Amino acid sequence: MSPLSTASPAHTADLVVFGGTGDLSMRKLLPALYHSDREGRLSPETRVIAMSRGGLTDADFRGKVDAEVRDQVPMDDPALWQRFLGRLHHVSVDVGGPESGADKSGWSALSRLLAGYEQRDRVFYLASPPRTFGPFCRELDEAGLVTPRSRVVLEKPLGHDLPSAQRINDEVGAIFEERQIFRIDHYLGKETVQNLLVLRFANAFLEPIWNSLWIDHVQITAAETVGTPGRRGYYDHAGALRDMVQNHLLQLLTLTAMEPPARNDREAIRDEKVKVLQALRPITGTEVARFTVRGQYTEAEGLPGYLDEPASTPPTEASQRVETFTAIRAEIKNWRWAGVPFYLRTGKRMPYRRSEIVVQFKDVPHSIFPGGSPNRLVLRLQPEEGIELHIMAKEPGAGEVTLKPVPLSLNFGKTFTARVPEAYERLLMDVLAGNPTLFMRRDEVEAAWRWIDPILSAWEASADLPEPYPAGTTGPAGAHELLGRSGRAWHEEEEL
Ligand code: BG6
């Protein structure tokens, strides 16, 4: 089995999804499971048991999935779809909080459904709020449902700072062993993210130049066009730093910066990633204002501002202070990366949806041609997953030599005919196969929070509000200055 990810048919499993009728389940998990089923990667007896407050019967739930998921998946084989629906069950529990004196009958119903299947793999997928993680694990334990073949999947956010993440890890860790805990970060399931490891460690030419001698800086961007309609309740307390940087962007940074793993086993990759997080230079106190930028989008071009987005409650002081954009200049204190800034950036309501890692090489030491520009490697996660190496070439013509940067590109969709699976599809298969490589270990999550927390504290202590940026633009002026003061620019600024 490849240590990176697993695609072979999984053992028979019972997959119990808390929050099973929620958005994540209906938009990501169930479509991903159906794709796997179509491609023969689910064992015929595998069942999916949705837990929710819904009070639904199995038939109601199957009807709901038929109505809401059918349009998201290929419908070329109605018999297969019916077979998939037949795998689905529903159990009602008070998903809001088992400690709140809630009705326990749901747990007995789950026990009855699982009884006699103790030899199967059992996966408890907690797609519920993080405050429920500990209590649910305790309930599962008290109901005697945690077998040696059980695993638990924790959705983000894993806490809102280091102490809360530690508390959740302790609570879950009191019931499940670390090898049974799968902390999901769906960015790790994206095709290009895994290709980054293959590019780096299955090709010999990059490694000698993958360091501060050759690389000027790295940019990691996750830009989204969407705003936060209907999400204010969550987003006011999260913000871009917790929602995107603590997890997705730092994961991309670790994979870009990690040392080649010494051994070909599951823990080796995670060991190297943790070392990168531990080597991040802390940004504290007055440095926070110099090395970080926060912004909030305002109404423009017919698009609402953050404070005007539809929400069930009116904006509060927390809404005014929350960042929908952030940019950070990070540094990794080790031999390979000393002096190479890693610029991280993410924002809502930007002009394009684009997630990419841009590795900017240094310029030639001495140029004999006018007008060259340094090489750049772009790893695009979305849209159009692919890799581009920008090199200098001579523009054809008989006159003077004119240089032009041109991309050597690999577009996965065009080069490979195989369907590019959704991130959740791969990650769910890995959970079912018990392969934790693409999941975050406890020390990784906590190291990430340890770096994030001082930035959060400085922002909270500051009287300043996030810098406004008009919806549909590339973020506040501060983000451009962050690179501009060292004569650098964001990738797309140079393209324009
Ligand atoms: C989620 C965040 O983790 O990732 C969302 O909570 C964000 O705010 C989403 O929109 C982005 O994921 P993707 O795969 O669309 O880049």
Boltz pocket constraint, residues with backbone or C-beta under 6 A from the ligand:
constraints:
  - pocket:
      binder: B
      contacts: [[A, 156], [A, 222], [A, 224], [A, 243], [A, 244], [A, 355]]
      max_distance: 6.0
